[in-house]
Amino acid sequence: MRMWIDQSQCQNSGLCEEEAPELFAIGDGFLAFVRQDGEVLDQPGGEGSQAEVPEHQVALAEQCAKACPALCIHLVD
């Protein structure tokens, strides 16, 4: 599974990083970005920066996507 964040919809709540700092990071402008292997994927951002979700963290990624108030976390099979 892969995931990405639509920064144009992000409401800067920070919930994703709070719940799963190993999967998400808050960057410039308090926008959320995904992480892969500890690296923040913020170039170019959005759908162009998809991170592979480790199998053991898929449930956590799904939980964060559902909890996001902006619903801007997208999961792709």
N, C-alpha and C positions, 0 to 999 in steps of 0.2 A: 504494500500500500504506500502511496505517496500522498503528501499534503502540501498545501500552499495557503497563503493568506492574501486576501484582497485588501491591500492597504488603503485603497480608496474608500472602503467601507468600515475600516477599523475605528472604534470609538475610544481607543486609548484606555480601556479599563484595566489592563494589566493582568486580568484573571488568568490568561493562558500561561504566562511566565510564572505567576504565583503557584499555579497548580502543577506545572510541568516544565521547570527551568531547563531540563535536559532536551526538550523538544522545541521550546520557544524562547525568544529574547525580545526585549523592548529596545528599539533603536532610536535614531534621531527622530525628533518630533513626537516621541512617545508612541510610535507605531510598532506593531508587533511583526516579527519575522520568525520564520522557522529555522531550526538548527538541524544540522546533519553532522554526526561525528564531532560534535562540539563547535562546529563552524557555523556562524550566522550567515544565512543565505539572503543577502540584501541587495545583490546586484544581478539582474536589474530589478528584483522585487516582483511581487505579484505572481501570476501564473508561471512566469519564466523561471522562478526560483522554487522548484518543487524539491522537497526533501523526502528521502526514503525513510519510512517509519520502521524501526526494528520490530520484528514479530512480537517480542515480549512487551512492546509499548503501544500496540495497536488499540487496545481497549482504552488506554489513557488518552490517546489522540482523539478517539471517538467521543469520549467523555468531555474533553475540552471543546471540541467542535460544537457539541450540543449545548454546552454552558455559555458559550460566547454570546454576549448580549447583542453583538452586531451580526452574528452568524457569518463572519467573514473567513472562517477557517474551513477550507475545502479539502475533502479526502477523495482520492482517486484510486480505484482498484487497478 
